[in-house]
Structure formats: C-alpha cells, structure tokens
C-alpha cells in the first residue's frame, strides 16, 4: 500500500533521566562555591573590623616618634606610614596589601610582619595538638564512664567535668604554676622550646576541652544506645564491652571527631591567655605583645593568620563531618 500523501507518525521522544552523578557533581560544586564565598566574606569582614579597630586604639606615630617628638617629626612619621591619607584611601590600600599578603614590616623588629606571625604559629599548633590529644585520651574514657558507669562514678565524673568547665583558664594556670613550679619544683614556670615547658600550658588549656569531649561522647552514646544494631549485637551474644567498643562508640565517633576539629578554633582563644601566662612563644603571645607596643603591622598580620586558621578549621570540621557521617550530607542536601 502506498503511503504517499499520508502523515508519518513521529517517533516518541526519548527522555533521558538526569544522571544522579551529574546532580551530585552540581551539589558538590554549589557546596564548594558556597564555602569559598563564606571564606572570602569572613576574611573581608575580619580585615575591615581589624582596620578600623586598630586605628581607634591610638596614633602609632606618637608611639614611634616618642613623647618628645615635634609636630614636624609626627607629620613625617604619618607620611611614611601613609596615615596622612584619607581613611577610605588607607582602607583600600590596606585591602590591596592584604590580598598580596603584604602587611608591611614590624615597627620594632624591622622584620616582615607576616613572617613573624607565621614563625610563631608552629608553637601554637603544637600546643593545640597536645591539648587535643590529651582531651581525647582523657575525655573519651570519661565520657564512657559518664554514660555507662555506676551512679557514684557518674556523679564523680560529672562533678569533675563541671568543675573543669567552670574554672577560668588563667586561674587554673596560676594554680598549676604554684603547685608544679613553686611547691614541687618539677616543671619550669615559664618559657618554651622544651617538652617540660609544654606540660603546664597543655594541662591549663586541656581542662575545658577534656570536659567538652567527655560530655559529647556521653551524649552521642546516649543517642545510639537504643538503636536496633546494638540490640541485635547483644542478642547474638556479644558482651556489653564488645557492644560498647565495637558498635556503640564507632557509631558515636563521627560527630565527636568533627566537633573536636572545630574545637581547635575555640582553643586558640584560650591559647592566647595560656601563652601570655606561661611566656610561651606562640602567635597569641606575639599578638598581645604587638598590641601593647602598638605595632600595627604585626597586629594585623597576627590577627589575619589566626582568622585564616579559624575559618579553615571550621571548614575542615564541616567537611570531615560530611565524610564520616553521610546522614549529615543527606540532611543538608
């Protein structure tokens, strides 16, 4: 039969379902873009706040020129530092220098301000690492006892953790100096660079972290203790210890691990107090010394380094939580 002059039915269009991998890549790209934008906005806000707060603290020209400086000498110092320019011009120059990671030279040492700040950072990182190791080694068993121990054990551990969180870091530091340096004479009271000088700063800084770690572990164990997989393991004859260490604790650890990473960003504020108290040569002590000396380039460089560290740690903690606990990623998708 001839088909001339008759319409030919068009083949139905084939609709290709969107690839789940393409959707996953798109979500990952949006997440990365959001992270970068948050990082840039946070650093911009930090630099802006730093710029104006530093200039509210006083005139650096008067500090550099000395109390007996003439007006001509003060004007010369302001011109050399660019302080004679309008404030918005100074701000634009400051942001441009910050983008190039050029914070100038330290007023009193004559060295690169950023280099001085970065040079003190490893000592602070060492203090934070030893603090976190201490919080894990002590805090995790305490958290287990806080959730699974007897009534007396829970009461003792809970009271101790509350006390550790209530005592200010500088008060605990003074008590440690009195006990170990003055009374017992077994540890140096001040200084840095040796393992012995790291003990008391770590103990002073780790007390609060140990308490937080213990309470986080106890809270996570309480959330997973009624899960079906634990009842199944118990029904198969697994001992209570095996159920705890092989099933309950590993399932509670992702949130605790991510929280511990973020905890480092909070500990750095306590590290400033500890470093000044024990004359520990970290970036916190460098920052405080620069503030009292009104060494503006060094103050700006130190705050910038600390800010980048805090933002980076928070981003790493969020990424670690997504990696270790896929439920978090699905909940935020």
C-alpha positions in Angstrom: 0.0 0.0 0.0 1.3 3.4 -0.9 2.0 5.8 1.9 2.3 8.9 -0.3 0.3 11.8 1.0 -0.2 10.2 4.4 1.3 11.6 7.5 4.1 9.6 9.1 3.7 9.3 12.9 6.7 10.8 14.7 8.6 8.5 17.0 8.1 9.3 20.7 10.8 11.4 22.2 13.1 9.6 24.5 13.5 11.5 27.7 16.9 10.8 29.3 16.7 10.8 33.0 19.1 13.2 34.7 22.2 11.4 35.9 22.5 11.1 39.6 26.2 11.7 39.3 25.6 14.9 37.4 23.3 16.1 40.2 25.9 15.0 42.8 28.6 17.0 41.0 26.3 20.0 40.8 25.6 19.8 44.5 29.3 19.5 45.3 30.1 22.4 43.0 27.5 24.6 44.8 28.8 23.5 48.2 32.4 24.4 47.2 31.3 27.7 45.8 29.4 28.5 49.0 32.4 27.5 51.1 34.7 29.8 49.1 32.2 32.7 49.3 31.9 32.2 53.0 35.6 32.2 53.4 36.1 35.4 51.4 33.3 37.2 53.1 34.6 36.2 56.6 38.1 37.3 55.8 36.8 40.6 54.3 34.7 41.2 57.4 37.7 40.4 59.6 40.1 42.6 57.8 37.6 45.5 57.8 37.0 45.2 61.5 40.7 44.9 62.1 41.5 48.0 60.1 39.1 50.3 62.0 39.7 48.8 65.4 43.4 49.2 65.1 43.0 52.9 64.2 40.7 53.5 67.2 43.4 52.4 69.6 45.6 55.4 69.2 48.1 57.2 67.0 51.0 55.0 66.1 53.0 58.0 65.0 53.2 59.2 68.6 54.4 55.9 69.8 57.1 55.6 67.1 58.3 59.2 67.3 58.3 59.2 71.1 56.7 61.6 73.6 59.2 64.4 72.9 58.6 64.4 69.1 57.9 67.7 67.4 54.9 68.2 65.2 57.2 68.1 62.2 58.5 64.7 63.2 55.0 63.4 63.8 53.9 64.5 60.4 57.0 62.8 58.8 56.1 59.5 60.6 52.5 59.7 59.5 53.6 60.4 55.9 55.9 57.4 56.0 53.1 55.1 57.3 50.5 56.5 54.9 48.4 57.8 57.8 48.2 61.2 56.2 45.9 59.8 53.5 42.0 59.9 53.8 40.6 56.9 55.7 39.0 55.3 52.7 42.2 55.5 50.8 44.1 53.9 53.6 41.4 51.2 53.7 41.7 50.5 50.0 45.5 50.3 50.3 45.2 48.0 53.3 42.9 45.6 51.4 45.2 45.6 48.4 48.2 44.8 50.6 46.2 42.1 52.4 45.4 40.4 49.0 49.1 40.4 48.2 49.8 39.1 51.8 51.9 42.2 52.4 51.3 43.6 55.9 54.5 45.5 56.0 57.4 45.2 58.4 57.2 45.1 62.2 57.7 48.6 63.6 60.1 47.5 66.3 61.9 44.4 64.8 62.1 45.6 61.3 61.2 42.1 60.0 58.3 41.0 57.9 55.1 41.2 60.0 53.6 38.2 58.3 56.8 36.2 58.5 57.0 36.9 62.3 53.4 35.8 62.8 53.8 32.6 60.7 57.1 31.9 62.5 55.2 31.8 65.9 52.3 29.7 64.5 54.0 26.2 64.8 54.5 26.6 68.5 50.8 27.4 68.9 49.8 24.5 66.7 52.0 22.1 68.8 50.2 23.4 71.9 46.8 22.8 70.3 47.7 19.3 69.1 49.0 18.2 72.5 45.8 19.7 74.0 43.6 17.8 71.6 45.5 14.5 72.2 45.0 15.0 75.9 41.3 15.7 75.5 40.8 12.5 73.5 43.0 10.3 75.8 41.3 11.5 78.9 37.9 12.7 77.7 36.7 9.6 75.8 37.1 7.2 78.7 35.5 9.8 81.0 32.6 10.2 78.5 32.1 6.4 78.5 32.0 6.3 82.3 29.7 9.3 82.4 27.2 7.4 80.2 27.7 3.8 81.3 29.3 4.0 84.8 27.5 3.4 88.1 25.7 6.1 90.0 28.7 7.1 92.1 31.0 7.1 89.1 28.7 9.2 87.1 28.3 11.7 89.9 32.1 12.0 90.4 32.9 12.3 86.7 30.1 14.8 86.2 31.1 17.0 89.1 34.7 16.9 87.9 33.8 17.9 84.4 31.6 20.7 85.6 34.5 22.0 87.8 36.9 21.8 84.8 34.5 23.9 82.7 33.8 26.4 85.5 37.4 27.2 86.5 38.8 30.0 84.2 41.9 29.0 82.3 44.1 31.7 83.8 43.1 30.7 87.3 44.0 27.1 86.6 47.3 28.2 85.1 48.2 30.1 88.2 47.3 27.1 90.4 49.5 24.8 88.2 52.4 27.2 88.4 52.1 27.3 92.2 51.8 23.5 92.5 54.3 22.2 90.0 56.8 25.1 89.8 56.8 26.7 93.2 55.9 24.0 95.6 57.2 20.8 93.9 59.8 22.4 91.6 59.4 19.7 89.0 58.4 21.9 86.0 59.6 25.2 84.7 57.1 28.1 85.3 57.8 30.0 82.1 59.4 29.6 78.7 59.0 27.4 75.6 61.0 25.1 73.3 61.3 22.0 75.5 58.9 19.2 76.4 58.9 20.3 80.0 57.7 23.8 79.2 54.8 22.3 77.2 53.3 20.3 80.1 51.6 23.1 82.2 50.2 25.1 79.2 48.7 21.9 77.8 47.1 21.0 81.2 45.7 24.5 81.6 44.3 24.6 78.1 43.1 20.9 78.0 40.9 21.0 81.1 37.9 22.6 79.4 38.5 20.5 76.2 38.5 17.3 78.2 35.2 18.2 79.8 33.6 19.1 76.5 34.9 15.9 74.9 33.5 13.8 77.8 30.1 15.3 77.6 30.0 15.0 73.8 30.9 11.3 74.0 28.3 10.7 76.7 25.6 12.5 74.7 26.4 10.6 71.5 26.4 7.2 73.3 23.1 8.1 74.8 21.6 8.7 71.3 22.8 5.4 69.8 22.2 3.1 72.8 18.6 2.3 71.8 19.5 1.6 68.1 18.5 -1.8 66.6 22.0 -2.8 65.6 23.0 -2.7 69.3 20.1 -4.8 70.3 21.0 -7.2 67.5 24.6 -7.5 68.6 23.5 -8.1 72.2 21.0 -10.8 71.0 23.8 -12.6 69.2 25.7 -13.0 72.5 28.2 -10.1 72.3 29.4 -8.9 75.7 28.5 -5.5 76.9 32.1 -4.3 76.5 32.2 -5.6 72.9 28.9 -3.9 72.1 30.3 -0.6 73.5 33.7 -0.5 71.9 32.9 -2.3 68.6 29.5 -1.0 67.9 28.3 1.9 70.0 31.4 4.0 70.2 32.4 3.8 66.5 28.9 4.9 65.6 29.1 7.8 68.0 32.6 8.9 66.9 31.9 10.8 63.7 30.1 13.7 65.3 32.7 13.8 68.1 35.6 13.7 65.7 34.2 16.6 63.7 33.4 18.6 66.9 37.0 18.1 68.1 38.4 19.5 64.9 36.2 22.6 65.3 37.1 22.7 69.0 40.6 23.8 67.9 39.2 27.1 66.6 37.8 27.8 70.1 41.0 26.7 71.8 43.1 29.2 70.0 41.4 32.0 72.0 42.3 30.2 75.2 45.8 29.7 73.9 46.3 33.4 73.8 45.8 33.6 77.6 47.9 30.5 78.3 50.8 31.7 76.1 50.9 35.1 77.9 50.6 33.4 81.3 53.4 30.9 80.7 55.6 33.2 78.4 55.1 30.6 75.7 56.3 31.9 72.4 53.3 31.3 70.2 51.3 33.5 68.0 49.0 34.5 70.9 51.9 36.0 72.8 53.2 37.7 69.7 49.7 39.3 69.2 49.4 40.5 72.8 53.0 41.9 72.8 52.3 43.7 69.5 49.1 45.2 70.8 50.8 46.7 73.9 53.6 48.0 71.6 51.1 49.3 69.1 53.0 47.5 66.4 50.1 47.8 63.9 51.6 45.8 61.0 52.4 42.8 63.4 48.9 43.1 65.0 47.2 43.0 61.6 49.4 40.1 60.4 48.8 38.0 63.5 45.0 38.6 63.5 44.9 37.7 59.8 46.8 34.4 60.4 44.6 33.5 63.3 41.4 34.3 61.3 42.5 32.2 58.4 43.3 29.3 60.8 39.9 29.5 62.5 37.9 29.7 59.2 40.0 26.8 57.7 39.5 24.6 60.8 35.7 25.2 60.7 35.6 24.3 57.0 37.6 21.2 57.6 35.4 20.2 60.5 32.3 20.5 58.4 33.8 18.5 55.5 35.0 15.8 58.0 31.5 15.5 59.4 30.1 15.1 55.9 32.7 12.4 55.1 32.4 10.4 58.3 28.6 10.7 58.7 26.8 10.6 55.3 23.5 11.2 57.2 24.6 14.8 57.7 25.2 15.3 54.0 21.8 13.9 53.1 20.1 16.1 55.7 21.7 19.2 54.3 21.1 18.3 50.6 
